[in-house]
Amino acid sequence: MNFRYSFQTDVGKKRKHNEDFLEYEDALGLYIVCDGMGGHHAGDIASKMAAKGLKQLLSKDLQLAKLVESKIGPSERKEVVEILTKAIIKVNQKIYQYSLEQGSETGKNAGMGTTLVMALKAPNGVFIAHVGDSRAYLIRAKKVQQLTEDHSFVNDLLRSGQISAQEAVNHPHKNVITRAMGISEGVCPDVLFYEVMEKDMIILCSDGLHGYFSKNDFLRFRQNSSIENISREMTDFALKAGGSDNITVMSLEWGSLEAPPDHPSDITVQNKIETLKKINLFKALTYKEITQLLEVIHISHVQKNETLIEQGAIGEDMFVILKGEVQVIIDGQEVACLKPGNYFGEMSLIDKSPRSATIVSKGPCKLMRLEREELFPLLKREPRIGLKVFWAFLQTMNQRLRDNNKLLQNIGPQSLSKNWDLDHMD
């Protein structure tokens, strides 16, 4: 898949010097944007130390280079996430220690820090790491998704429901960040893997740019600008809108809007995301949360007449049909046919209950498989996802109970035996 990029940085209209810093390493596929803070020249130093320190550390990591040179699976992705996390923590400690030493010796640079947003390419996707309020955006199929969540005071209020999105825009403390590199001995970066598609674009930028952009603005530039010009043109837009801060942007493009896909696929990451978003259990999840869910989902390829689950057996996984059809069999009788977008098995995923039906493929199929053993550790690490999934599960169970009560009232208890309760058919 062809890959191109461009970048631009500008001091802006109201700052005397540029505390942003960008860095890249083409051989590794590493792209970094940092936004320094601390006043005077302290922010310059922190952002430069972070970007150059990460480039130097990661460029020398032979294991990392080996991992990202070919398509990687879930176990390799976990290893890359660990390498990136450790590198960020190590560089953070260096910046923090330098700040302490300089502060005690000269009284300068104490309390300096920097935000970070970083992309590391892999053949089948990209790793995004970030600390603070510099952001990564994905532009795909005429839609814009913010891949990072700001580590800021206002975003914490927004996530907890204490303020609205509109109130967040004009909040007096919108620039107060809760995480940054160099301000304390420890740091907790967010690192996540995203699959990429032909014609995707990822934008890495400091708040001096994204503070002036709506999602529609990003989309307009994507549609009207070439990769060679887009970073400069977006910077010019931010300058004309006010330019109150330093401005830095890196634009990363896979393929191009004009070119056809090099390797067309009938199942893309967008297909998987859109399918999951239609399922009641996952409707409330954000784009980032769906992406985290995809990390514990496996793609299964099955042939005709394969038994996927068996009635009465104890199950621990859920299936979502991406391609093909399956038949639902109860007590030896076919009672339904499930098609792409339908799913089954979620009851057993939650409570390990016996299967209520046998499911057999009618032909070759592709399915997403979600296993309890991998899902529950994710829900423990990400309680927001767990809360949303279990709340949706309770709503689904409540609706089924209401439906069964209506059947009992309208057509009597004998008919309930015919209302077989497949783990779900949408």
N, C-alpha and C positions, 0 to 999 in steps of 0.2 A: 504494500500500500504506500503510495507516494506521500511524503511528508515534507512540509515547508513551514517556515515561521518568519516572523518579523518582530521588531521591538522598537520602543521609543521611550525616552525619559526626558523630563523637562522640569526645571526649577519652579515653574509656575509664575504667577504675577506678583505674589505678595511675600514670598520667602527670599531671603538673601542667599541661601545656598541649598543645594539639593541633598537631603538626607536619605532619599531613596537610593537603592543600589540594585542592579540586576547582574546576573551572571549566567553563563551557559557552558555546557560541555557537549559538543555534538557527538563525539565518539561514544559517550555513554547515553546520550539522549536525556540530558539533565538541563532543566530550565528553572531559574530562581528569580523571584522578586522579593525584595526586603524594603521595609519602610521604617527608617530609624527614628528614634525619639530621644529626648533628653536635653535639648537646647544646645546652643552654641554649636560646637562641632562634635558633640558626643554622639548624636544620632547618626552622623556620617560614619563614624568609627564602628558603631555597633552593627549597622546594616552591612558594611563592607566586610567586617569580621565574620558575620553569619554566612553571607553568600560565598565568600572565598573559602572560608573554613569548610563548609559543606562540600563545595566542589573538590577541594583538595582531598578531603577524607574519603568521599565516595568514589572518586576517580581511581584511588589506589586500592579499592576493595575488589579483589579478583573474583571473589565468590559472587558479589553483586553483578559484576560484568557477565559472568557465566550464566547467572539466573535469567537476566533480561535479554540475552542474545537469541533466545528461541521461545516459542509459545510456552507459557507456564500455567500450571494447574493450581488448585487451591492450596496444596501444601507448600509449593514454591512461593506463592503469593504471600503466605504467612511469614515465610522466611525473609522476603524482601521488606515487608512492613516492619519486621523486627530490626533489620539492618538500618532502615531509614530512621526509625524511632531512636535507636541508640546513637546514631550519628548526630541527630538534632540535640539530644540530651548532652552529648559530649561537647559540642560546639557552644551550647548554652553555658555550660560550666566555665569554658574558657573566657567567654565574654563577661560573665559575672565576676570571675576572679580578677580579670583585668580592670573592671570597674572599681572593685574594692581596693586594689593596689594603687590605682591612679587617684582615687578619692583620698586615701590616707596620705599619699605623698605630695600631691599638688592641689588637692581640693577640686580638681576638675574631673569630668566624666563619671562622677558618682551617680548611680541611678540610671545610667544609659541603658537603652534596650532597643529592640527592633521587632517588628512583625515579620512573618515569613509566609510565603505561598510558593510551592515548588511542585514541578511535574517531572516525573521520571518515566520515559517511554518504555514499553514492552511491545513485542510483536502483536499481541492481541488486546492491548489496552494501555492504560496509563495509571501510574500511582500519583495521587495528589496528597501532599502533606501541607499542613498549615498551622500557624500559631498567630493569634491576634485577629485583626480585621481586614487584612489584605485578602482578596478573594480569588476564587476560580469559578468561571462560568463555562457551561457547555452549551453550544449552539448546535442544534440538531433538528432536521426536518421542520424548519420554520418555528421552532420553539426554543426558548432559553431557560436553562435550569441553573440555579446557583448551587454549585457543588459543595461549597464550604459554608459553615455556620459561624458567624462572627463570635469571637470570644470577647464579648463586650457586656457592659452593665445593662445597656438598653436591650440587647438581644436576650439576656437572661430574663428581664421583665416581660418581654414579648412571649418567650417560650412558656413562661409560667402563667400567662394569661392576665397579667396585671395591667398591661397596656395594649392598645390596638396597634395594627401596622401603621396607621396614619399618625398616631401619637408618637410612634417610634421615629418617624421621619424628622419631626421637629423637636424632639426631646432635648432639653438643655444639656444632658450628659451623654449625648450620642457618641462622643469621641472618647469616652472612658473605656479602656480595654481591660479585661480581666486576666489575660494571658499575654505574655511577650517573652522573647528570648533575651536573657541577660539581666532581668530585673530581680531574679531570685536564683538560688542554687539549683532548684529543680524546675522542670517544665514538662508539660503533658501535651504533645502534639497530636493532632488528629491526622491519621494516615489511612487512606482508603483506595482500593483499586476500582477503576471504572473500565468496562469494556468500551472500545471505540468502534465506530463504523466509518465506512467511506463517506466523505463529505462532512464529517464532524469538525468543529472548531472549538478549541478551548482557549479562553481568555484568562490570563493571570494579570492581576492589576492591584495597585495600591488604592487607598481610599480617595486619593486626589483625583482619580479617574472615576471609580464607580459611584462616588458621591454625586456625580452629575448625570449618571446614566440610569434610565429605566430599561427594563427588558426589551421593550420595543425599540429603543435606541440601539442597543446591541444588535438586534435582528436587522434593523435597517442598514447598518454599516456592513454587516455580513453579506447582505444581498446586493449591495451597491459598490463595495470596495474590493479590490484585489488583495491578495495576501501581502503583496509588496507594499501596498499603501495603507492598509487598514489601521495599523498601529499609529502611524503618523496622523491620519485623519481623525481618529478617535481622540488623540491628544489635543489636536487643534480644536475639536469640539469642546473639550473640557476647559481649555484656555479661554475660549470665547464665552463660555458659560460663567466664568468667574476666575478660574485658576487660582483659588485661594490656598492651595497646598501643592506640594511636589506631585508630579504626575508620572507614573510609570506603568507601562503595559507591554505584555508579550502575547502575541497571537500565534497559536499553534494550529496548523491545518493538516488534516488527513485527507488525501485526495483533493478534489476541488468540486465546486458546485456544477461546473460544466461537464466534467468527465464522467463516463459511466463507471460503475464499480469494477475493480480489477477481478474480484472473485465474488460474484453474486451469491448470496446465501438465502435460502428460504426461511431460515430461522435466525433473526438478528437479535441483538440485545434489546432493541426497541420493541420487537415482537414480544419478548419475555416480560419487559416492564409493563407494556400495555395490557397484556393478559393478566398479570398479577393485580394490576390496579382495578380490574373489573370484578375481582373476587371480594366478597364481603369482608373476609378476615383482614384483607390488606388495603382496603379502599382508603383508609385514613392515613396511611403511611406517606411521608414525604418522599421526594425523589431520592434523596440521600439514604433514607431508611429502606426503601425498596432495593437500592444498590447493596446495602449491607445484607439484606435478606438473600440476594442473589449469590452472595459469597458462600452460603450454606445450601444452595440448591444445585442438584446434579441433573444433567441431561441424560435421559435413558432412551436408547434406541431398541425397539422390540420388533420382532417379526410377527407374521400372521399366526393366530391361534396360541399365542403365549398367555399363560395365566399370570396376571399381575397381582391380584389378591384373591384369597379363597375364603368363602363364607365360613364363619365360625373360628377362623384363625385369629390369633392375637396380632394386631398390627401396631406399627410404630411410625408409619410414614404416610404422607399425603402425595397425591399425584395431580398434575395439571396437564391437560392434553394440549400440545402445540400443533400436532399434525397427525391425521389419521382418525380412526374411530374404534371404540371398544363397545362390547356388549355387556350388559348387566344381567346376571343370572342369579335367580333366587330359587332354591329348592329344585334345581334342574331346569327351570323355565326361564327363557329370555324375557325380560320385562321392559328393557329400555336400551337405547343406543346413545352413547355419549360422543360428542364431537369436539373439535377444537374450541377451547375456551371453557369447556366443562371441567369439573374437578371432582375428586372423590378421595375419601380416606381421612378427612380432617378430624373426625371424631376420635379415631384411633390415635391420631397424632397428639391429641390433647390428653386423653385418658387411658390409652392402651386398651380400649374395649375390643371385644370380638368383632370381626368384620360381619356386616349385615348382608353382604352379597359377594358373589364371585365376579371378577372382572376379567374378561378375555379379549385380547386384541382381535379385531376383525381383519386387519391387514397390517402392513408395516406402520409403525407409529413412532412419534417423538414426543416424549413427555418430560416435564420438570418433576423431579422427585425431591421432596423435603422431608428429612428424617428428624425424628424427635431428638435423637442423641446429639445432633448438631444444632438444632433450633434452640433448645433450652439454654445452652451456654450463651448463645447470642442474646437471648432475652434477659439473661442475668446481667450481662455486660451493658446492655442497652435497655434500661427499664422503661424508657418512653415507648419503645417498640412493643415490649411485653404488655404494657398497659393498654395500648391501642388494640393489639391482637386479641387479648383476653376479653376486653370490653366488647369487641365485635363478635367474639364467640358467644358471649352471654346474650347478646341481642339476637343472634341467630337461633340459639336454643330457645329463647323466649318466644320467637315467632313460630318455631316448629310446634311448641307446646300449645300456642293459641290455635294453630291450624288443626292439630289433632283434636283439641277440644271442640272445634266447630264440626269436625267430621263425626265425632261421637254424638253431638247434639242433633245433627241433621240426618245421619244415616245409620246410626246405631253402632254398638260395639263390634258387631260381627265384621263390619267393613274395615275396621282398623287393621285387621290382619292382612288386608289387601294393600293397605297404604304402607308398603315396605319403605323403611327409612334408610335409604342408601346414605352413606356418610355425607354426601350432598351431590345433587345434580342441579346445575344452574341453567 
